[in-house]
Amino acid sequence: MTLSGHTEAVSCVLWMSDDMICSAGWDHSIRLWDLKAEVNKETMVCYYLSLKKFGIACVKICCHHLLYRNIYN
């Protein structure tokens, strides 16, 4: 299976459930993917990081919130 959407390198993938993953990348976006349908369900772009030219290094779920970090914080 190939999931297309990120325009730069993917830096992190997080399994959220049996059929949902989250990916983050150097294109300043976090994407939620439906593995059964093989589609990008939602895209969140971090405009602050794009202004600073930082990519997203990792994502994590904590208390039902999606957290992200770049390599500089």
NORMOPE-V895117 format. One record per pair of residues at least 6 apart in sequence whose ideal C-beta (glycine too) atoms are under 7 Angstrom apart, sorted by the first residue. I is the first residue (numbers start at 1). GAP is how many residues later the second one is. If there is no record, write none. Layout:
BEGIN
((I & GAP) (I & GAP))
END
This chain:
BEGIN
((1 & 37) (3 & 30) (3 & 35) (5 & 26) (5 & 35) (6 & 17) (6 & 19) (6 & 21) (6 & 23) (6 & 25) (7 & 20) (8 & 17) (8 & 18) (8 & 19) (8 & 47) (9 & 16) (9 & 17) (10 & 13) (10 & 15) (11 & 13) (11 & 14) (11 & 15) (11 & 44) (11 & 45) (11 & 46) (12 & 11) (12 & 12) (12 & 45) (12 & 46) (12 & 47) (13 & 8) (13 & 10) (14 & 7) (14 & 8) (14 & 45) (14 & 46) (14 & 47) (15 & 6) (16 & 6) (16 & 45) (19 & 15) (19 & 16) (19 & 17) (20 & 12) (20 & 13) (20 & 14) (20 & 15) (21 & 12) (21 & 14) (22 & 8) (22 & 10) (22 & 37) (22 & 44) (23 & 8) (23 & 10) (24 & 6) (24 & 32) (24 & 34) (24 & 35) (24 & 44) (25 & 30) (25 & 31) (26 & 29) (28 & 17) (28 & 18) (28 & 21) (28 & 22) (28 & 27) (28 & 28) (29 & 14) (29 & 15) (29 & 16) (30 & 14) (30 & 26) (30 & 29) (30 & 36) (30 & 38) (31 & 9) (31 & 12) (32 & 9) (32 & 10) (33 & 7) (33 & 8) (34 & 7) (46 & 10) (46 & 22) (49 & 7) (49 & 21) (54 & 16) (54 & 17) (54 & 18) (55 & 15) (56 & 12) (56 & 14) (57 & 12) (57 & 13) (57 & 14) (58 & 11) (59 & 7) (59 & 8) (59 & 9) (60 & 7))
END
